[in-house]
Amino acid sequence: MVEIRYFAAIADAVGKDRETLDLPVGATVADLRSTLSASYGADLDKMLAVCAYLVGDELTRDPEAALTPRVDVLPPFAGG
């Protein structure tokens, strides 16, 4: 089980700020994107492609990064 936390535009797109998904051990960011696209539609994949993923303590865009028990999905943020 992986807890997924959504922020900003991604949270708006999926209609929630978190959910728990039953992903296999060894699942990657690419697996997560595929699962979310299947659940929420292909338009979400376009958004996920530009997101960063906080996996453990590492911020990554690497689709081969292995998931940890909690992953944050972070869209690009504007402003400063």
N, C-alpha and C positions, 0 to 999 in steps of 0.2 A: 504494500500500500504506500502510495506517495501523496503527501499533502501538497496541493498546488495552490499558491496564493497569487491572485491577479491584482494588478494595479492600474489605475487611470483608465485609458481607452480600452484596454483588454478586459478589465472588470465590467465596463459598460457593455462591451460586445457580447460577453458570455452571460451577463445578467447576475453575476455574483462575485464576491471577493475571494472565495476559496471553495475548494472541493477536494475530495479524496478519491484518487483513482487506483484501480487495481492493475498496476503495471508489473511485469515480471522483473525479477532480480536481473540486473545487468542492462535494464532499459536505458536508452539514451535520450538526449534532447530531441533527436530526429523521431524517435518512437513517440515521445510526448506530443510533438507537433502533429504527427500523423493521427494519433488518437483524438486530439482536440479538433482537428479539421474534419474528421469523420463524424464527430459529435455535433459540431457547431457550423459546419459548412466550409466550402473552399474559400470564401471571402476572408474567413478568419486566418487561413494559412498565409495570406498576403501580409496581414498584420504581424503574425508570429515570425515571419521571415526577417523583420527588422527589429525584433525584440532582443533584449539581453536576458539571460537566465542566471539567477543567483542559485548556484548548485553548491550546497554546503557553504563554504566561505569564499567561493570563487565565482566571479562574474564572468560569464562566457557567452559566446555566440557559436561555439563549436558544436555542430550537430552530433558529433561522436562522443561528447562528454557524457559520462555515466551519471544517472540521476541519483540523488540522495533521498532520504525520507521526506525532505521538504524542499520544494523548488519554488522560487518566486519568478513570475513572468513580468518583466519590466519593459514597457514600450518606451520609445524615445521620449524624453522630456524636453520641453522648450522652456526658455526663460533662464533666469540665473540670479 
